[in-house]
Structure formats: structure tokens, C-alpha cells
Amino acid sequence: MTTTRTLEDHRLHKINMKAAFNSVFGSPVGGDVLQDLRDFCGMDADAFADNPERTAYNLGMRRVFLYIQQTMDLKIEELQRKEG
């Protein structure tokens, strides 16, 4: 069975995820966890390595953190403008 998400469903999902991520990471303890994830994902390190598989792995780690950061920084007004 395939689930088709409408633009409104997508917008509501993004709004809910922004609220959830900010709830989880918005406290002082959550900020500590977020900083630890930032370090673990290598956000301040060079992602490229001699081994292409290692480079891909490093870039994947960074992408996870960027998703969290972008979701938390999401401007709801912009989302409504783009999709509305």
C-alpha cells in the first residue's frame, strides 16, 4: 500500500517535527546533547578521506546533523509561502 502525502500533510509534518526537535534539543540538557551530536557527526572536521567509502560515511553522518539543524531552524512562514 502506497501512502501519498499532500502538500498540506507535508507542511503539517514539518511544523510538528520543528516543534518536536525544538522541544527535545531546546533545553540546556538538549543543547548539550545537540553539541555532542555535532561533534560526533564531524561538523567541524573535513568530511573527505582517502577512502571513498569513508568519505560517503562521513558525509552521511553530517547529513543527519544538518537535517536536525535545518528542521530546528525552519521558518514556518517560508514553508507556507513556498507551498501555499
ZAZA-32331 format. One record per atom (N, C-alpha, C): residue number from 1; residue in one letter; chain; atom name; x, y, z. Coordinates in pm, 1 decimal. Example, Ala and Ser with C-alpha at 12.3 -4.5 7.8 and 13.67 -1.06 7.14 Angstrom:
[r 1 a A N [1319.0 -569.0 780.0]]
[r 1 a A CA [1230.0 -450.0 780.0]]
[r 1 a A C [1320.0 -330.0 780.0]]
[r 2 s A N [1285.0 -225.0 708.0]]
[r 2 s A CA [1367.0 -106.0 714.0]]
[r 2 s A C [1290.0 3.0 787.0]]
//
This chain:
[r 1 m A N [84.4 -117.3 0.0]]
[r 1 m A CA [0.0 0.0 0.0]]
[r 1 m A C [89.2 124.0 0.0]]
[r 2 t A N [61.4 218.1 -88.0]]
[r 2 t A CA [139.5 340.6 -100.3]]
[r 2 t A C [67.1 454.7 -30.6]]
[r 3 t A N [141.9 531.9 44.2]]
[r 3 t A CA [86.0 648.2 111.0]]
[r 3 t A C [125.4 772.0 32.3]]
[r 4 t A N [27.3 850.0 -6.1]]
[r 4 t A CA [52.5 974.7 -76.0]]
[r 4 t A C [30.1 1088.9 21.0]]
[r 5 r A N [132.5 1170.2 36.8]]
[r 5 r A CA [124.5 1283.1 128.7]]
[r 5 r A C [94.6 1409.4 47.9]]
[r 6 t A N [-9.1 1478.4 87.2]]
[r 6 t A CA [-42.5 1604.1 19.9]]
[r 6 t A C [53.1 1712.9 67.7]]
[r 7 l A N [52.3 1824.2 -1.8]]
[r 7 l A CA [135.8 1936.8 40.8]]
[r 7 l A C [99.4 1983.0 181.0]]
[r 8 e A N [-29.3 1982.3 211.2]]
[r 8 e A CA [-72.8 2023.2 345.6]]
[r 8 e A C [-22.3 1924.3 449.9]]
[r 9 d A N [-29.2 1793.9 420.0]]
[r 9 d A CA [24.2 1692.4 511.8]]
[r 9 d A C [173.7 1714.1 533.9]]
[r 10 h A N [244.7 1743.0 425.8]]
[r 10 h A CA [389.2 1766.2 433.9]]
[r 10 h A C [418.8 1888.8 521.0]]
[r 11 r A N [344.7 1995.0 499.8]]
[r 11 r A CA [363.2 2117.6 578.0]]
[r 11 r A C [337.2 2091.7 726.0]]
[r 12 l A N [228.3 2021.9 756.5]]
[r 12 l A CA [195.6 1991.4 896.2]]
[r 12 l A C [301.6 1901.9 959.8]]
[r 13 h A N [351.9 1807.7 883.0]]
[r 13 h A CA [457.8 1720.0 933.0]]
[r 13 h A C [582.1 1802.7 968.5]]
[r 14 k A N [621.5 1894.3 879.6]]
[r 14 k A CA [738.5 1979.1 905.5]]
[r 14 k A C [717.6 2065.4 1029.7]]
[r 15 i A N [598.2 2122.8 1044.7]]
[r 15 i A CA [567.2 2205.1 1161.5]]
[r 15 i A C [575.9 2121.0 1288.9]]
[r 16 n A N [519.7 2000.6 1285.7]]
[r 16 n A CA [523.7 1911.7 1402.6]]
[r 16 n A C [666.0 1869.3 1436.0]]
[r 17 m A N [746.3 1839.9 1333.9]]
[r 17 m A CA [884.8 1798.9 1358.5]]
[r 17 m A C [967.1 1914.8 1413.0]]
[r 18 k A N [944.0 2035.5 1364.3]]
[r 18 k A CA [1014.0 2152.7 1418.4]]
[r 18 k A C [984.6 2166.1 1567.2]]
[r 19 a A N [857.1 2155.1 1603.9]]
[r 19 a A CA [818.5 2166.5 1745.0]]
[r 19 a A C [881.1 2053.9 1828.0]]
[r 20 a A N [879.1 1932.6 1774.6]]
[r 20 a A CA [934.4 1818.1 1848.0]]
[r 20 a A C [1085.8 1832.2 1865.7]]
[r 21 f A N [1156.5 1867.6 1758.2]]
[r 21 f A CA [1301.2 1881.0 1768.2]]
[r 21 f A C [1338.8 1992.9 1865.0]]
[r 22 n A N [1267.8 2105.3 1857.7]]
[r 22 n A CA [1297.8 2215.7 1948.8]]
[r 22 n A C [1263.6 2179.5 2092.6]]
[r 23 s A N [1161.6 2097.5 2112.5]]
[r 23 s A CA [1128.0 2051.4 2246.9]]
[r 23 s A C [1239.9 1962.7 2302.7]]
[r 24 v A N [1290.3 1874.1 2219.5]]
[r 24 v A CA [1394.5 1780.5 2262.4]]
[r 24 v A C [1528.4 1852.1 2283.6]]
[r 25 f A N [1566.9 1935.8 2188.4]]
[r 25 f A CA [1700.7 1995.0 2191.2]]
[r 25 f A C [1704.3 2137.5 2245.0]]
[r 26 g A N [1589.3 2196.0 2279.3]]
[r 26 g A CA [1583.2 2335.5 2319.9]]
[r 26 g A C [1620.3 2363.1 2464.1]]
[r 27 s A N [1625.1 2261.2 2546.8]]
[r 27 s A CA [1661.5 2280.2 2687.7]]
[r 27 s A C [1813.6 2282.1 2702.6]]
[r 28 p A N [1862.6 2322.9 2819.2]]
[r 28 p A CA [2008.7 2318.5 2839.5]]
[r 28 p A C [2066.8 2177.9 2820.2]]
[r 29 v A N [1999.1 2076.5 2871.8]]
[r 29 v A CA [2047.6 1938.6 2854.3]]
[r 29 v A C [2039.4 1898.9 2707.2]]
[r 30 g A N [1929.1 1936.2 2641.1]]
[r 30 g A CA [1915.1 1908.1 2499.0]]
[r 30 g A C [2022.6 1976.9 2417.3]]
[r 31 g A N [2060.3 2098.2 2458.0]]
[r 31 g A CA [2169.1 2169.0 2391.0]]
[r 31 g A C [2301.1 2095.9 2405.1]]
[r 32 d A N [2323.8 2036.2 2522.6]]
[r 32 d A CA [2445.6 1956.3 2543.3]]
[r 32 d A C [2445.5 1834.8 2451.0]]
[r 33 v A N [2329.8 1769.1 2440.3]]
[r 33 v A CA [2317.0 1652.7 2352.0]]
[r 33 v A C [2339.3 1695.2 2206.4]]
[r 34 l A N [2280.4 1807.0 2167.7]]
[r 34 l A CA [2296.2 1857.0 2031.5]]
[r 34 l A C [2443.0 1886.9 2001.6]]
[r 35 q A N [2513.6 1945.8 2096.5]]
[r 35 q A CA [2656.6 1972.9 2077.0]]
[r 35 q A C [2734.3 1842.7 2064.0]]
[r 36 d A N [2698.8 1742.4 2144.6]]
[r 36 d A CA [2765.7 1613.2 2134.9]]
[r 36 d A C [2740.0 1550.1 1998.1]]
[r 37 l A N [2616.2 1558.9 1949.0]]
[r 37 l A CA [2584.9 1507.5 1815.3]]
[r 37 l A C [2663.8 1583.0 1708.5]]
[r 38 r A N [2675.5 1713.3 1725.3]]
[r 38 r A CA [2753.0 1794.7 1630.3]]
[r 38 r A C [2896.8 1744.6 1623.8]]
[r 39 d A N [2956.5 1721.0 1739.3]]
[r 39 d A CA [3094.0 1670.8 1744.2]]
[r 39 d A C [3102.5 1530.2 1684.7]]
[r 40 f A N [3010.1 1443.3 1723.6]]
[r 40 f A CA [3009.5 1304.5 1677.1]]
[r 40 f A C [2992.9 1296.5 1525.2]]
[r 41 c A N [2910.5 1385.7 1469.4]]
[r 41 c A CA [2884.1 1384.9 1324.9]]
[r 41 c A C [2993.9 1454.4 1245.1]]
[r 42 g A N [3093.0 1508.0 1313.7]]
[r 42 g A CA [3208.4 1566.8 1246.6]]
[r 42 g A C [3179.1 1696.0 1173.2]]
[r 43 m A N [3092.8 1778.9 1231.5]]
[r 43 m A CA [3053.9 1902.6 1163.4]]
[r 43 m A C [3168.8 2001.4 1149.2]]
[r 44 d A N [3268.4 1992.6 1235.1]]
[r 44 d A CA [3381.8 2085.0 1227.8]]
[r 44 d A C [3506.5 2016.8 1172.4]]
[r 45 a A N [3488.0 1898.8 1115.1]]
[r 45 a A CA [3601.0 1823.6 1060.3]]
[r 45 a A C [3586.1 1811.3 908.3]]
[r 46 d A N [3694.2 1781.4 843.4]]
[r 46 d A CA [3691.8 1757.7 699.2]]
[r 46 d A C [3622.9 1623.0 674.5]]
[r 47 a A N [3521.9 1622.7 589.6]]
[r 47 a A CA [3445.9 1500.6 561.8]]
[r 47 a A C [3517.4 1409.4 463.1]]
[r 48 f A N [3611.2 1463.8 388.4]]
[r 48 f A CA [3674.9 1385.5 283.8]]
[r 48 f A C [3790.8 1304.6 338.0]]
[r 49 a A N [3800.6 1179.8 290.8]]
[r 49 a A CA [3903.8 1087.1 335.1]]
[r 49 a A C [3969.3 1024.7 211.9]]
[r 50 d A N [4076.7 950.4 233.6]]
[r 50 d A CA [4144.1 881.3 124.0]]
[r 50 d A C [4057.2 770.7 65.5]]
[r 51 n A N [3969.9 717.2 146.4]]
[r 51 n A CA [3883.1 606.9 106.6]]
[r 51 n A C [3745.5 662.3 68.9]]
[r 52 p A N [3695.9 636.8 -54.0]]
[r 52 p A CA [3566.8 692.6 -94.6]]
[r 52 p A C [3450.2 644.3 -7.6]]
[r 53 e A N [3459.3 521.5 41.3]]
[r 53 e A CA [3352.9 471.7 129.0]]
[r 53 e A C [3351.3 548.2 261.3]]
[r 54 r A N [3468.5 581.5 311.6]]
[r 54 r A CA [3477.8 658.6 435.4]]
[r 54 r A C [3424.8 800.7 414.2]]
[r 55 t A N [3454.7 857.8 298.2]]
[r 55 t A CA [3401.9 990.6 265.7]]
[r 55 t A C [3250.1 987.4 263.2]]
[r 56 a A N [3194.0 885.6 198.3]]
[r 56 a A CA [3047.6 872.0 192.8]]
[r 56 a A C [2989.7 856.5 332.5]]
[r 57 y A N [3053.9 777.6 416.4]]
[r 57 y A CA [3009.0 758.9 554.7]]
[r 57 y A C [3011.6 892.2 629.6]]
[r 58 n A N [3122.6 965.1 618.4]]
[r 58 n A CA [3135.3 1094.0 686.8]]
[r 58 n A C [3028.1 1191.7 640.2]]
[r 59 l A N [3003.7 1196.3 509.2]]
[r 59 l A CA [2901.5 1286.3 456.4]]
[r 59 l A C [2762.5 1246.1 504.5]]
[r 60 g A N [2737.4 1116.9 517.8]]
[r 60 g A CA [2609.6 1070.6 571.8]]
[r 60 g A C [2590.6 1112.4 716.8]]
[r 61 m A N [2696.7 1103.6 795.2]]
[r 61 m A CA [2690.8 1147.6 935.0]]
[r 61 m A C [2657.4 1296.5 941.3]]
[r 62 r A N [2723.8 1375.3 858.5]]
[r 62 r A CA [2699.3 1518.9 856.0]]
[r 62 r A C [2556.4 1549.3 814.2]]
[r 63 r A N [2503.6 1472.6 719.7]]
[r 63 r A CA [2368.3 1496.5 669.0]]
[r 63 r A C [2264.8 1478.6 779.3]]
[r 64 v A N [2285.6 1382.3 866.3]]
[r 64 v A CA [2192.6 1361.3 977.6]]
[r 64 v A C [2189.3 1485.1 1066.7]]
[r 65 f A N [2306.2 1537.0 1101.4]]
[r 65 f A CA [2308.0 1655.7 1186.6]]
[r 65 f A C [2246.8 1775.8 1115.6]]
[r 66 l A N [2277.3 1792.0 986.7]]
[r 66 l A CA [2220.1 1903.7 911.8]]
[r 66 l A C [2067.8 1895.9 907.4]]
[r 67 y A N [2013.4 1774.6 896.5]]
[r 67 y A CA [1868.0 1758.5 898.4]]
[r 67 y A C [1809.9 1809.0 1030.6]]
[r 68 i A N [1872.0 1771.2 1141.1]]
[r 68 i A CA [1826.1 1816.5 1272.4]]
[r 68 i A C [1833.8 1968.7 1280.8]]
[r 69 q A N [1946.4 2023.1 1241.9]]
[r 69 q A CA [1967.1 2168.1 1249.9]]
[r 69 q A C [1870.2 2243.2 1158.7]]
[r 70 q A N [1853.1 2197.9 1037.0]]
[r 70 q A CA [1762.8 2264.7 943.0]]
[r 70 q A C [1618.1 2255.3 989.2]]
[r 71 t A N [1579.9 2143.4 1047.5]]
[r 71 t A CA [1443.7 2129.0 1097.9]]
[r 71 t A C [1419.5 2225.1 1213.0]]
[r 72 m A N [1516.2 2236.7 1303.3]]
[r 72 m A CA [1500.8 2328.2 1416.2]]
[r 72 m A C [1496.6 2473.7 1370.8]]
[r 73 d A N [1569.6 2506.7 1264.3]]
[r 73 d A CA [1577.4 2644.7 1215.4]]
[r 73 d A C [1468.6 2678.3 1113.6]]
[r 74 l A N [1384.2 2582.2 1081.9]]
[r 74 l A CA [1281.0 2600.8 979.7]]
[r 74 l A C [1193.2 2721.0 1011.6]]
[r 75 k A N [1175.6 2806.4 914.1]]
[r 75 k A CA [1086.7 2922.2 926.9]]
[r 75 k A C [950.7 2882.4 870.7]]
[r 76 i A N [852.5 2871.4 957.2]]
[r 76 i A CA [719.2 2825.8 917.2]]
[r 76 i A C [660.1 2917.8 810.8]]
[r 77 e A N [685.9 3047.1 822.8]]
[r 77 e A CA [632.0 3142.2 724.9]]
[r 77 e A C [686.0 3113.2 585.7]]
[r 78 e A N [813.9 3078.7 577.2]]
[r 78 e A CA [874.1 3045.8 447.8]]
[r 78 e A C [813.9 2918.8 390.6]]
[r 79 l A N [790.7 2821.2 477.4]]
[r 79 l A CA [730.5 2695.4 433.3]]
[r 79 l A C [590.4 2720.5 377.7]]
[r 80 q A N [513.6 2805.7 443.5]]
[r 80 q A CA [379.9 2837.4 395.9]]
[r 80 q A C [385.6 2911.5 262.4]]
[r 81 r A N [484.4 3000.7 245.9]]
[r 81 r A CA [498.5 3075.9 121.9]]
[r 81 r A C [536.6 2984.7 5.9]]
[r 82 k A N [629.9 2892.3 30.1]]
[r 82 k A CA [677.2 2801.9 -74.4]]
[r 82 k A C [568.5 2704.1 -118.3]]
[r 83 e A N [489.8 2658.2 -23.0]]
[r 83 e A CA [392.5 2554.8 -53.4]]
[r 83 e A C [251.9 2607.9 -71.0]]
[r 84 g A N [228.4 2730.2 -29.5]]
[r 84 g A CA [93.6 2784.1 -31.4]]
[r 84 g A C [59.7 2862.2 -152.3]]
//
